[in-house]
Amino acid sequence: MKVPVIDLFAGPGGLSEGFAQFEGRDGCLSFKIVLSIEKDEHAHQTLELRSFFCQFATGKAPSEYYSYLRGEISRDYLFGRFRTQATAARKEAWRAELGNEARCCVYDRITKHLSNAKLWVLLGGPPCQAYSLVGRARLLGESTKRYEQDSRHFLYQEYLRILADHGPPIFIFENVKGLLSSVVKGSNTFQCIMTDLRSPKNAWRVTSGTVKTGQFDYRLFPLAVRGRVHSPFFGFCCSSIV
């Protein structure tokens, strides 16, 4: 049985695609993307089309799919010809902005797609523009105040909230190199995120609802290290402590 994967701030799906294509020792695919959440229209269209393609067995994608890629037919025509697969793709790829969507809606959507799975993986990372070295230089060049007020600094809290609500046994948090040295209002952003990720329920002060106090914490591990310098894409693989 494939392990369900949910991808937050999914972009066009690069991180989740790595999981989707991973084969176990038996040669079978080990993971299945059940939900990807992304706000950008073009990235979402890529997610949706990729999901549509994956509804077909390997090597069995219809000729119309390739006709669409060549610009010979419209997306509406393609999806209209294969309504079942298109419906499944639209359910899997959700265009939504975390932070603006109601917490209950996000919770219900994730719960539905997990289908009571006990073993699953949460992927994602907050938008990186505010942390990246280029983005930070540009914003600081305009004003320090604007840099510190950039809402993208705090989008990781949406990731944190979903950790607190659902308690996945494993999660991977992706970031950019600039996060290691980012400072907001005198606090090192990286260290703040590390502290919160270790105990999301405490960071959110969850005292009722789906997560019981003391139910879980996380151990954090770097996924990629080059010598003593963390690679630009740095993740945390976390196992729950019951």
C-alpha positions as CSV (number, residue, x, y, z in Angstrom):
1,M,0.0,0.0,0.0
2,K,1.4,3.4,-1.0
3,V,2.1,6.0,1.8
4,P,0.0,9.1,1.3
5,V,1.8,12.4,0.9
6,I,0.4,15.9,1.4
7,D,2.4,18.8,-0.1
8,L,2.0,22.4,1.2
9,F,3.1,25.5,-0.7
10,A,3.6,22.9,-3.4
11,G,4.8,25.2,-6.3
12,P,4.8,23.2,-9.5
13,G,5.4,20.0,-7.4
14,G,9.1,19.3,-7.6
15,L,9.5,18.1,-4.1
16,S,6.4,15.8,-4.2
17,E,7.4,14.5,-7.6
18,G,10.6,13.0,-6.0
19,F,8.4,11.1,-3.6
20,A,5.9,10.1,-6.3
21,Q,8.7,8.5,-8.4
22,F,10.5,6.7,-5.5
23,E,10.6,2.9,-5.8
24,G,11.0,0.6,-2.9
25,R,13.1,-2.6,-3.0
26,D,10.3,-4.4,-4.6
27,G,10.4,-2.1,-7.6
28,C,7.0,-0.6,-6.8
29,L,6.2,3.0,-6.2
30,S,6.1,3.7,-2.4
31,F,4.3,7.0,-2.1
32,K,1.1,8.6,-3.5
33,I,0.4,12.3,-3.6
34,V,-3.1,12.7,-2.3
35,L,-3.2,16.5,-1.9
36,S,-1.1,19.4,-3.1
37,I,-1.9,23.0,-2.0
38,E,-0.6,26.0,-4.0
39,K,-1.9,29.5,-4.5
40,D,-0.1,30.5,-7.7
41,E,-2.3,30.0,-10.8
42,H,0.4,28.8,-13.2
43,A,2.1,26.5,-10.6
44,H,-1.4,25.1,-9.8
45,Q,-2.1,24.3,-13.4
46,T,1.2,22.4,-13.6
47,L,0.2,20.4,-10.5
48,E,-3.2,19.7,-11.9
49,L,-1.9,18.5,-15.3
50,R,0.7,16.3,-13.7
51,S,-2.0,14.7,-11.5
52,F,-4.1,14.2,-14.6
53,F,-1.3,12.4,-16.3
54,C,-0.7,10.2,-13.2
55,Q,-4.3,9.0,-13.3
56,F,-3.3,6.7,-16.2
57,A,-1.1,3.6,-16.0
58,T,2.5,4.0,-17.0
59,G,2.7,4.3,-20.8
60,K,-1.1,4.5,-21.1
61,A,-1.6,8.3,-21.2
62,P,-4.0,9.1,-24.1
63,S,-2.8,10.7,-27.3
64,E,-4.9,13.7,-26.5
65,Y,-2.6,14.5,-23.6
66,Y,0.3,14.9,-26.0
67,S,-1.9,16.8,-28.4
68,Y,-2.5,19.3,-25.6
69,L,1.2,19.6,-24.9
70,R,1.7,20.4,-28.6
71,G,-0.9,23.1,-28.4
72,E,-3.3,21.3,-30.8
73,I,-6.2,21.1,-28.4
74,S,-7.4,23.1,-25.3
75,R,-7.2,22.0,-21.7
76,D,-11.0,22.1,-21.5
77,Y,-11.2,19.7,-24.4
78,L,-8.7,17.4,-22.9
79,F,-10.4,17.3,-19.5
80,G,-13.8,17.0,-21.1
81,R,-12.7,13.9,-22.9
82,F,-11.5,12.3,-19.7
83,R,-13.8,13.5,-17.0
84,T,-13.1,10.9,-14.4
85,Q,-9.3,11.5,-14.5
86,A,-9.8,15.3,-14.6
87,T,-12.1,15.2,-11.6
88,A,-9.5,13.2,-9.6
89,A,-6.8,15.7,-10.7
90,R,-8.8,18.7,-9.5
91,K,-9.4,17.1,-6.2
92,E,-5.7,16.3,-5.7
93,A,-4.4,19.8,-6.8
94,W,-6.1,22.4,-4.7
95,R,-5.6,26.1,-5.5
96,A,-5.7,27.8,-2.1
97,E,-3.7,30.3,-0.1
98,L,-2.7,29.0,3.3
99,G,-3.3,31.8,5.8
100,N,-6.4,33.1,4.0
101,E,-8.3,29.8,3.9
102,A,-10.4,29.1,7.0
103,R,-8.6,26.7,9.3
104,C,-11.6,24.4,9.4
105,C,-11.7,24.1,5.6
106,V,-8.0,23.2,5.4
107,Y,-8.4,20.7,8.3
108,D,-11.4,19.1,6.6
109,R,-9.7,18.8,3.2
110,I,-6.6,17.2,4.6
111,T,-8.5,14.8,6.8
112,K,-10.6,13.7,3.9
113,H,-7.6,13.0,1.7
114,L,-5.8,11.1,4.4
115,S,-8.7,8.7,4.7
116,N,-7.7,7.7,8.3
117,A,-4.1,6.8,7.3
118,K,-1.8,6.4,10.2
119,L,1.4,6.5,8.2
120,W,1.7,9.5,5.9
121,V,4.2,12.3,5.0
122,L,3.8,16.1,5.1
123,L,5.9,18.0,2.7
124,G,6.5,21.6,1.9
125,G,8.2,24.9,2.9
126,P,7.0,28.5,3.1
127,P,7.6,30.8,0.1
128,C,11.3,31.5,0.0
129,Q,11.4,35.0,-1.5
130,A,11.6,36.8,1.9
131,Y,14.5,34.5,3.0
132,S,16.5,34.1,-0.2
133,L,19.6,36.1,-0.4
134,V,18.4,37.9,-3.5
135,G,15.0,38.7,-2.1
136,R,16.4,39.8,1.2
137,A,18.8,42.2,-0.5
138,R,16.1,43.7,-2.6
139,L,13.7,44.3,0.4
140,L,16.4,45.6,2.7
141,G,17.4,47.9,-0.1
142,E,14.0,49.5,0.0
143,S,13.6,49.6,3.8
144,T,14.3,47.4,6.9
145,K,10.7,47.9,8.1
146,R,9.3,46.6,4.8
147,Y,11.6,43.5,5.1
148,E,10.5,42.7,8.6
149,Q,6.8,43.2,7.9
150,D,6.9,41.0,4.8
151,S,4.1,38.5,5.6
152,R,6.1,35.7,4.0
153,H,8.3,35.6,7.1
154,F,5.4,34.1,9.0
155,L,3.9,31.7,6.5
156,Y,5.8,28.9,8.1
157,Q,3.3,29.2,10.9
158,E,0.7,27.8,8.6
159,Y,2.8,24.8,8.1
160,L,3.2,24.6,11.9
161,R,-0.5,24.9,12.4
162,I,-1.1,21.9,10.2
163,L,1.5,19.9,12.1
164,A,-0.3,20.8,15.3
165,D,-3.7,19.9,13.9
166,H,-2.7,16.6,12.3
167,G,0.5,15.3,13.9
168,P,2.0,13.5,10.9
169,P,4.5,10.8,11.9
170,I,7.0,12.3,9.3
171,F,7.4,15.7,7.8
172,I,9.9,17.4,5.6
173,F,10.4,21.2,5.8
174,E,12.3,22.7,2.9
175,N,14.0,26.1,2.9
176,V,16.6,28.2,1.2
177,K,20.1,29.0,2.2
178,G,19.2,32.6,3.2
179,L,17.1,31.3,6.0
180,L,20.1,30.3,8.0
181,S,21.2,33.9,8.5
182,S,17.8,35.7,8.4
183,V,17.0,37.9,11.3
184,V,13.6,39.4,12.0
185,K,13.1,41.9,14.9
186,G,16.3,40.8,16.5
187,S,15.5,37.0,16.4
188,N,17.2,34.4,14.2
189,T,14.5,33.1,12.0
190,F,16.1,29.7,11.6
191,Q,16.4,29.1,15.3
192,C,12.8,30.2,15.9
193,I,11.5,27.8,13.3
194,M,13.6,25.0,14.7
195,T,12.1,25.5,18.2
196,D,8.6,25.6,16.9
197,L,9.0,22.6,14.7
198,R,10.2,20.5,17.6
199,S,7.0,21.0,19.4
200,P,4.2,22.5,17.2
201,K,1.5,21.9,19.7
202,N,3.3,24.1,22.2
203,A,4.1,26.7,19.7
204,W,0.4,26.9,18.9
205,R,-0.7,26.2,22.5
206,V,-3.1,23.5,21.4
207,T,-5.2,22.6,24.4
208,S,-8.3,21.2,22.8
209,G,-9.5,19.8,19.5
210,T,-7.7,17.2,17.4
211,V,-4.4,17.2,19.3
212,K,-4.1,16.3,23.0
213,T,-1.6,18.1,25.1
214,G,1.6,16.1,25.3
215,Q,0.6,13.8,22.4
216,F,3.7,14.4,20.3
217,D,7.0,16.2,19.7
218,Y,9.5,15.8,17.0
219,R,13.2,15.1,16.5
220,L,14.8,17.0,13.7
221,F,17.4,15.8,11.3
222,P,19.2,17.5,8.3
223,L,18.6,15.7,5.0
224,A,21.5,17.2,3.2
225,V,24.8,18.4,4.6
226,R,27.9,19.3,2.6
227,G,30.9,19.2,5.0
228,R,30.0,21.7,7.7
229,V,27.8,23.9,5.4
230,H,24.1,23.2,5.0
231,S,23.0,22.9,1.4
232,P,20.7,25.5,0.0
233,F,17.7,23.1,0.3
234,F,17.7,21.9,3.8
235,G,15.0,19.7,5.2
236,F,13.9,18.2,8.5
237,C,12.9,14.5,8.6
238,C,11.1,14.2,11.9
239,S,9.8,11.2,13.8
240,S,7.1,11.5,16.4
241,I,7.8,10.7,20.0
242,V,4.7,9.4,21.7
